[in-house]
Amino acid sequence: MFEGIIVGLSTVLTIQNLLLVFAGCLAGTLIGMLPGLGPISAIALMIPITYALDPASGMILLAGVYYGAIFGGSTSSILINAPGVAGTVATAFDGYPMAKQGKAGKALTIAAYASFAGGTLAAVFLVLLAPFLAELSLGFRSADYFMLMVLGLSLVSAFAAEGEHLKALLMTILGLMLATVGTDLTAGVQRFTFGRMDLIDGISFLLLAMGTFALAEAFMMVLKPNDDAHSRLPTTNLGLDREEVKEIAPVVGRSSVLGFLVGVLPGAGATIASFLAYGMERGIASSADKAKFGKGSLKGLAAPESANNAACTGSFVPLLTLGIPGSGTTAILLGSLIAYGIQPGPRLYIDQPEIFWSVIVSMYFGNMILLFLNLPLIPYIAKLLTIPRTFLIPLIGFFSLTGVYLVSFNPFDLQLMLYIAVCAVILRLLTFPMAPVLLGFILGGMLEDNLRRAITLSDGDASFLWERPTTLCLLILTVIALLSPLLRKIVKSVLSVLNDKRNVSRL
Amino acid sequence: MTVYITYSRVIGVLFLCLSCCYLYFGHQIPLDFWSEGEVFNARSMPYLIGISGIFVAIALILVPTHPTTTNVHQQWRELKQLSWLPTMGFALIIALYGLSLEYLGFIFCSSLFLFCSSAILGERRWLLMVVLSVSIVSAFALMIGWLGIYLAPGDLWMGWLDV
């Protein structure tokens, strides 16, 4: 292993490759900031440039673009509540409220540090555990995946206010319903398209995210003109004090481990990792801290940010060790490796160790460069919020609409996005949370695929839910997560009865 | 016990109707001969989701709501105080943007969108509005072009070019 690290270091520590990491991070950050252009588009745009480079340098550049794009996506989530990629949706939950409180600079700083820590810790895990985890991830069956998705969905309670869990559940089901619109790829039949050609491919994630978050937010800013006045406050305080560092350090550690492990599973990726980390942190927070979630909690921002970056690194495990792309982005990376004539798999780090280790070592440097590149830029990026609302709101509308249009070039999508945004505004005014809609939508397709596989393999028997220990553990966790609001109520009422009895006996 | 009509319950009733319609249209999904006999086909997931939707909607209607959401009059007063007129204007501009984008072309239509939205939101520095709208959209279009994404000039201008 040490020999490998030295090989990797000697490959990365050349002026050309360090410049490539820098260029990749910068380009990725700038592209990732634009709604609609996520890591997949950023990497796809860079592939032609890599053909002029040797394979190791090309992969180093693309890995830098990947991290940069994820961080760039977080920036638009925090500043204008426009998560351009699914992995940064959870970042907006507490990042945007912080920006509205005039703490945009601090939120971006936390995001930068959490991303750096998540990415770096995960790179260490990758070096130490890659071969072992690759084998373990292959043991994950469709029944386990199905229960993992259900567990992810059951975390909706994390997005609901006290006593409003049913609303969150309803919104999750709405997300699941929207996920079924389009062509069922297994049977090849159209579902809920009502004969419209525009709906044959279904509703895109970007359209739904922009409609429910960015455009709906622009409408809310118009509806409540005095509500966003505080976001115009100067964003001078960018640093973190010792107490804040103490508060988020354990969160970053826990979320990085969780994010990395989820990232290793093919198909799971940064989105589920960020949602699970957010739900986990809210679940274990004290009741005082729990109340801050969704209103600008430091923990609520640090958790998804470190988890999504750790998951990005984790997704390299199946790619480099088994040749299986764990996400859309790693599928493009796999394609570019194959274009170089390199077949990733168990023999990659034996046959071409310089590529295997240089990608891993470049992750450390990529994360470091990303941090040093973004920290000085934060005050300028945060200044975006000081633009007068008469220009800022139209700009949010313009970038959201353009982001969606540039993906499909179909004006119907803009109309659909408007309807979705109007519905989202009405539901938001009636205190229905919007995050579960996205969660249900993202997980809906994967949930159906894995349920179909599991139920077909068990020939219609529901025993697949408890036959395997992993599935059973996930099932138990899901039941606990679903019943926790009810259990909490029961425990509270029992404790209050006991307290009353104690007070009476004292009297 | 007093049963309040709350907005949550109204949404619950609407969602109940939506779930019933969803189940109905889910049942209309065409299946071939082989799929009908399968343990999991294209209708299975919609059935599961639709039935779950009905249960949750009924629960939302029946379960006593949180005290903060029961005051329908207060909620109504709050809703009436919002700036609905500029919001509807903004929504109308977005709808028109979607309808005219392919006809007017990206640069002209987007510049017009930015200009009109700013005007609806109360901006009255006309020259600044024109300069900002055109320069932002042009810069964005240039960058998109640099990334290799083609933006059609618009049917209106194409027609003129043909002539």
Interface residues (C-beta under 8 A of the other chain):
Chain A: L45 A161 E162 G163 E164 L166 K167 L169 L170 I173 L174 L176 M177 T180 D184 T186 A187 V189 Q190 R191 F192 L215 A218 F219 V222 L223 K224 P225 P388 R389 T390 F391 I393 P394 L395 G397 F398 L401 T402 Y405 L406 P411 F412 L414 Q415 L418 V422 V425 L427 L429 L430 T431 F432 L447 E448 L451 R452 I455 T456 D459 G460
Chain B: Y7 S8 I11 G12 F15 L18 S19 Y22 F25 G26 I29 P30 L31 D32 S35 E38 V39 F40 N41 A42 S44 M45 P46 I49 G50 S52 G53 V56 A57 A59 L60 V63 T65 H66 T69 Q75 L79 L82 S83 W84 P86 T87 F90 A91 I94 A95 Y97 G98 L99 L101 E102 S110 F113 L114 S117 S118 L121 G122 E123 L132 I136 V137 F140 I144 L147 G148 I149
